[in-house]
Amino acid sequence: MAPQGGADSELELVATTTEPQVVDVEGPPPAIVLATTTVSFADGGEATFRLSEPYSLAVAAEGLGKVRFMVMSPDGRLFVPDIVDYKLSHEGKLYVLEDFDEETRRFKTVHTYLSGLRGANSVAFYKDTEGKTWLYLALTAHLIRYPYQAGDTAPSGVGEIVFEFPNTIAPEAKSVVWHITRTVKVRGDRLYLSIGSGCDACEQPEGEVRGMIASIRPDGSDLRVHAEGLRNAVDFTWADDALFATDNGVDHLGASAPDEKMHRIEDGGHYGWPYCYESDGVVQADDTFTWDRDFPCGDVSPAFAAFPPRSAPLGVEYFDRAHPVLASTFLVALHGSFDPGMQSGYEIVRVDREGNTETFMDGFQDEGGTRHARAVDFLPYEERSFFFTDDFGGRIYYVWAR
């Protein structure tokens, strides 16, 4: 066990020598044309969405609870956690789905790989220098790894805690740990972690691993902070050498501010929270509180892309090889406000390499306010297809270009 990065680790900002660049493709992507599509569910219900042409939609799996961030295992099976609820139930699960049928566009087999999990949000695989494969599971309080062998339907060894996340309750929260999800991804020989803030708007204790994207070695040592001032960067991805992350804005400013954001992350950067917010593309000081630190909001770069207030951007994925509608662009899942009455978000948007946004899919909430789905994460499958998770309906959808 190596809590908080190990005894030889210090919290530090680091800089890389690689100049991040997005793939340079000539001209903007084609305009999106939305077409109506209806899908049927196993319980006899159905939902109608609007989806970019020439894509089609199918339900690949259902009955999975609050499914979150997916990953494909080295042996080609899909792993996805069920967080169960946002009150830190200890009943979370990790599923493994296999035998995807190209004709029915459904997974034939679902195994429960692990159960009894608290705050299960994401999973990643890593092969060490000795050729051993590990499965990493990000829970609210811990990052745990298990030895992994092809075909496993349960862990082939005992879990090992390699990192401990903050697990304290904010004073105003009373009984719930603020921002309970942790996201883990592998890049080279390091594990990258996103850890949300411990409050809506507050100055956190110095050295606390919150409100940031950090990285560690696979054994949990050598903690490095790559970006801070991120209230809740639930997901992140790379486009070539550039790191991009979504970020959820504060709640206390009401329904019309701030913008929700997607940042292009520079190593060592600070993105303003809690001292600053962005509204209509302009970074402003949050003067609703008296801060101990005099923070220069004028030095904070505006977001790479912005979304409507309270739309809750979660998953972000870059499609470098895809149908021209998605080639060299991002998809971002606007999970939607926790208050359905706000009717903000509840769609998937395309973000081009200039930061321009356009609706790729909507209908997750209808005009009457009824919710049918809440998108979380994307996983490219083949060059013209991908999966996305829905933690409202407990489904995984398959999207493919005709």
C-alpha positions in Angstrom: 0.0 0.0 0.0 1.3 3.5 -0.9 -1.1 6.1 0.6 -0.9 9.6 -0.8 1.7 8.8 -3.4 4.2 7.1 -1.1 6.7 8.3 1.4 9.2 9.6 -1.2 6.6 11.7 -2.9 5.9 15.5 -2.7 3.1 17.5 -4.1 4.6 19.5 -6.9 3.8 21.2 -10.2 5.7 19.9 -13.2 6.1 21.1 -16.8 6.7 19.1 -19.9 8.9 20.0 -22.9 6.3 18.7 -25.5 4.4 21.5 -27.2 0.8 20.3 -27.3 -0.9 20.4 -30.7 -4.1 19.1 -32.1 -4.1 17.2 -35.4 -4.2 19.8 -38.2 -7.0 18.9 -40.6 -7.8 21.3 -43.4 -11.2 23.0 -43.2 -14.0 22.8 -40.6 -16.0 19.5 -40.2 -19.2 19.2 -42.1 -22.3 20.8 -40.5 -24.4 18.4 -38.5 -27.9 17.4 -39.7 -30.0 15.9 -37.0 -32.5 13.1 -37.8 -35.1 11.5 -35.5 -34.4 7.9 -34.3 -36.4 5.8 -31.9 -35.1 2.9 -29.8 -37.0 0.2 -27.9 -36.1 -1.1 -24.4 -36.4 -4.6 -22.9 -39.0 -3.4 -20.4 -41.3 -2.4 -23.3 -40.6 1.3 -23.2 -39.0 3.4 -25.9 -37.4 6.8 -26.4 -37.0 9.1 -29.4 -33.8 11.1 -29.9 -32.3 13.3 -32.6 -28.9 12.1 -33.8 -26.4 13.4 -36.4 -26.7 11.8 -39.9 -25.5 9.3 -41.1 -25.3 7.7 -37.6 -27.7 5.1 -36.2 -28.4 4.1 -32.6 -29.0 0.8 -30.8 -29.1 -0.3 -27.2 -26.1 -2.6 -26.6 -26.8 -3.4 -23.0 -29.3 -2.5 -20.3 -30.1 -3.1 -16.7 -26.7 -2.0 -15.6 -27.5 0.7 -13.0 -25.6 4.0 -12.9 -22.9 2.9 -15.4 -20.0 5.4 -15.7 -16.6 5.3 -17.4 -15.8 2.4 -19.7 -12.6 0.9 -20.9 -11.7 -2.0 -23.3 -9.6 -4.7 -21.7 -6.4 -6.0 -23.4 -8.4 -9.1 -24.5 -11.2 -7.0 -26.0 -13.9 -7.0 -23.4 -15.7 -4.0 -22.1 -15.4 -3.1 -18.4 -17.7 -0.5 -16.8 -18.6 0.3 -13.2 -22.0 0.9 -11.7 -21.8 3.6 -9.0 -25.4 2.7 -7.9 -26.1 6.2 -6.5 -24.4 9.5 -5.5 -24.9 8.8 -1.8 -21.9 6.5 -1.6 -23.7 3.2 -1.4 -21.4 0.2 -0.8 -23.4 -1.8 -3.4 -21.5 -0.7 -6.5 -20.4 -3.2 -9.1 -17.9 -3.6 -11.9 -19.3 -5.4 -14.9 -17.5 -7.0 -17.8 -19.4 -7.3 -21.1 -18.4 -9.6 -23.9 -19.5 -11.3 -27.1 -20.8 -8.2 -28.9 -23.1 -9.3 -31.7 -22.6 -7.2 -34.9 -26.1 -8.2 -36.2 -28.2 -7.5 -33.1 -25.7 -4.8 -31.9 -26.0 -6.1 -28.3 -23.6 -7.8 -25.9 -24.6 -11.4 -25.3 -22.8 -11.8 -22.0 -22.5 -9.7 -18.8 -20.5 -10.8 -15.8 -20.3 -9.1 -12.4 -16.6 -8.9 -12.0 -16.6 -7.2 -8.5 -19.4 -6.1 -6.1 -19.6 -4.3 -2.8 -17.9 -1.2 -4.2 -18.2 2.4 -2.8 -18.2 5.1 -5.4 -17.0 3.0 -8.4 -16.5 5.5 -11.3 -13.7 4.4 -13.7 -11.3 1.6 -14.5 -8.0 1.3 -16.4 -5.5 -1.4 -17.5 -1.7 -1.2 -17.3 1.0 -3.7 -18.3 4.2 -3.3 -16.2 7.8 -3.8 -17.3 7.7 -7.4 -16.3 4.7 -8.1 -18.6 2.1 -8.3 -15.8 -1.3 -6.7 -16.5 -3.1 -4.8 -13.8 -6.7 -3.6 -13.5 -7.0 -0.3 -11.7 -10.3 0.7 -10.2 -11.0 4.2 -9.0 -13.3 4.4 -5.9 -14.2 7.4 -3.9 -11.6 6.7 -1.2 -9.1 4.5 -2.9 -7.4 3.6 -6.2 -7.1 -0.2 -6.1 -5.3 -2.5 -8.5 -5.9 -6.2 -9.2 -3.7 -8.6 -11.2 -5.5 -9.4 -14.5 -5.5 -12.3 -16.8 -7.3 -12.6 -20.1 -10.7 -14.1 -19.8 -11.1 -13.3 -16.0 -14.6 -13.0 -14.8 -13.4 -12.2 -11.3 -10.1 -10.9 -10.0 -7.3 -13.5 -10.2 -5.6 -12.0 -7.1 -6.1 -9.9 -4.1 -6.7 -6.2 -4.5 -4.0 -3.7 -3.4 -4.6 -0.1 -2.5 -2.0 2.0 -4.3 -3.4 5.5 -3.6 -5.8 7.1 -1.1 -8.1 9.9 -2.2 -9.5 12.6 0.0 -12.6 11.3 1.7 -13.7 14.0 4.0 -17.1 15.6 4.3 -17.5 19.4 3.6 -19.1 21.3 6.5 -22.2 22.3 4.4 -22.6 18.7 3.0 -23.6 17.2 6.4 -23.5 13.6 5.3 -22.0 13.3 1.7 -18.5 13.6 0.5 -18.4 16.4 -2.1 -17.6 15.3 -5.6 -17.3 11.6 -5.0 -16.1 10.4 -8.4 -12.4 9.8 -9.3 -11.3 9.2 -12.9 -8.2 7.2 -13.8 -6.5 6.9 -17.2 -3.2 5.5 -18.4 -0.7 7.5 -20.4 2.7 6.0 -21.1 4.2 4.9 -17.7 1.9 7.0 -15.6 -1.6 6.9 -14.2 -3.5 10.2 -14.5 -6.1 11.1 -11.9 -8.9 13.6 -11.8 -10.1 14.5 -8.3 -13.0 17.0 -7.8 -13.0 19.7 -5.1 -14.3 19.2 -1.6 -16.9 21.9 -1.8 -18.8 24.2 -4.1 -16.5 27.2 -3.6 -13.8 27.3 -0.9 -10.1 27.6 -0.4 -8.9 24.1 0.2 -6.1 23.2 2.7 -2.7 23.5 1.1 -1.4 20.2 -0.2 -4.9 18.6 -0.4 -5.2 16.5 -3.5 -8.5 18.0 -4.7 -9.7 20.2 -7.5 -7.0 19.0 -9.9 -5.6 16.6 -12.4 -2.6 14.7 -11.1 -0.5 11.7 -12.0 1.3 8.9 -10.2 3.5 6.0 -11.0 1.7 2.6 -11.3 2.8 1.8 -7.7 1.2 4.9 -6.4 4.4 6.9 -5.8 5.7 10.2 -7.3 2.6 12.3 -7.2 2.7 15.2 -9.6 0.1 17.9 -10.1 -0.5 18.7 -13.8 -3.3 21.3 -13.4 -5.2 22.8 -10.5 -8.0 25.3 -10.1 -10.4 22.8 -11.6 -13.6 22.5 -9.5 -14.6 19.1 -10.9 -12.8 17.9 -14.0 -14.8 14.7 -14.3 -13.1 13.5 -17.5 -10.1 14.2 -19.7 -8.5 12.9 -22.9 -5.6 13.6 -25.2 -5.5 14.9 -28.8 -2.0 14.0 -29.9 0.1 15.6 -27.2 -2.5 17.9 -25.8 -4.5 17.2 -22.7 -8.1 18.3 -22.6 -10.5 18.2 -19.7 -14.2 19.1 -18.9 -14.9 21.1 -15.8 -18.1 21.7 -13.9 -18.7 25.3 -12.6 -19.9 26.5 -9.3 -23.6 26.3 -8.2 -23.8 29.4 -5.9 -24.1 31.9 -8.8 -27.5 30.7 -9.8 -29.0 29.3 -13.1 -27.4 31.7 -15.5 -23.7 31.6 -14.6 -21.0 30.4 -14.8 -20.3 28.8 -18.2 -19.5 25.1 -18.0 -16.1 24.5 -19.6 -13.7 22.3 -21.6 -10.0 23.3 -21.0 -6.9 22.7 -23.0 -4.6 21.8 -20.1 -1.1 23.2 -19.9 1.1 21.4 -17.3 1.4 23.5 -14.2 -1.6 25.6 -15.1 -4.2 27.0 -12.8 -7.7 27.4 -14.1 -9.2 29.8 -11.6 -11.4 27.9 -9.2 -12.5 29.0 -6.7 -11.4 32.6 -7.3 -12.6 33.1 -10.8 -15.4 32.0 -13.1 -16.2 32.4 -16.8 -19.4 33.8 -18.2 -20.1 34.4 -21.9 -16.4 33.6 -22.6 -15.0 36.2 -20.1 -13.1 35.2 -17.0 -14.2 37.2 -14.0 -13.4 37.4 -10.3 -15.8 35.7 -8.0 -16.3 38.5 -5.4 -19.2 36.8 -3.5 -16.6 35.6 -1.0 -13.6 37.2 0.8 -10.6 35.1 -0.2 -7.4 34.7 1.8 -5.4 34.6 -1.4 -5.2 37.5 -3.9 -5.5 35.5 -7.1 -4.9 37.1 -10.6 -8.0 36.2 -12.5 -6.7 38.2 -15.5 -4.0 35.5 -15.9 -6.5 32.7 -16.4 -7.0 31.6 -20.0 -10.6 31.4 -21.3 -11.9 27.9 -21.9 -11.1 26.0 -25.1 -14.9 25.5 -25.4 -17.9 26.6 -23.3 -21.3 25.1 -22.6 -24.5 26.4 -21.0 -24.6 27.0 -17.3 -25.6 23.9 -15.2 -25.3 21.6 -18.2 -22.7 19.4 -16.4 -20.1 18.3 -19.0 -18.7 14.9 -18.1 -17.2 12.5 -20.6 -14.9 13.9 -23.4 -13.4 11.9 -26.2 -11.3 12.8 -29.2 -12.0 11.0 -32.5 -8.9 11.1 -34.6 -10.0 8.5 -37.1 -13.8 8.4 -37.7 -16.5 9.3 -40.2 -15.9 12.9 -41.5 -18.7 14.2 -39.2 -16.5 13.3 -36.2 -12.9 13.0 -37.6 -10.5 15.2 -35.6 -13.2 16.5 -33.3 -14.3 15.8 -29.7 -17.6 14.6 -28.3 -18.6 15.9 -24.9 -21.5 14.4 -22.8 -23.6 17.2 -21.2 -25.0 15.1 -18.4 -27.6 17.7 -17.6 -28.4 19.6 -14.4 -29.2 17.6 -11.3 -32.4 19.7 -11.2 -34.4 18.6 -14.3 -36.5 21.7 -14.0 -33.5 23.7 -15.3 -33.6 21.7 -18.6 -29.9 22.5 -19.2 -27.6 20.0 -20.9 -29.0 16.5 -21.6 -27.3 16.2 -25.0 -24.1 15.2 -26.7 -22.1 18.0 -28.4 -19.4 18.0 -31.0 -16.4 20.3 -30.3 -14.2 21.1 -33.3 -10.5 21.9 -33.2 -11.3 25.6 -32.9 -13.5 25.1 -29.9 -16.8 25.6 -31.8 -19.7 23.5 -30.5 -22.7 21.9 -32.2 -25.3 19.4 -31.1 -24.5 15.9 -32.1 -27.4 14.2 -30.3 -30.3 15.4 -28.1 -33.6 14.3 -26.8 -32.3 13.0 -23.5 -34.8 15.2 -21.9 -38.0 16.1 -23.7 -39.8 19.4 -23.9 -42.1 18.4 -21.0 -39.1 17.8 -18.8 -39.2 14.0 -18.8 -35.7 12.5 -18.8 -34.9 9.5 -20.9 -31.1 9.3 -20.6 -28.0 11.1 -19.2 -24.9 10.5 -21.2 -21.6 10.0 -19.3 -18.7 8.5 -21.3 -17.6 7.5 -24.8 -15.6 4.6 -26.1 -14.5 4.4 -29.7 -15.1 0.9 -31.0 -14.3 0.8 -34.7 -13.5 3.6 -37.1 -17.1 4.4 -37.7 -18.7 3.5 -34.4 -18.6 4.1 -30.6 -20.4 3.3 -27.4 -21.7 5.7 -24.8 -23.0 5.1 -21.2 -26.2 6.3 -19.8 -26.3 6.3 -16.0 -29.9 7.4 -15.8 -31.4 4.5 -17.8 -28.6 2.0 -16.9 -27.8 1.4 -20.5 -24.9 1.3 -23.0 -25.7 2.6 -26.4 -24.0 1.7 -29.7 -23.7 4.4 -32.3 -22.5 3.7 -35.9 -22.2 5.4 -39.2 -24.2 3.8 -42.0 
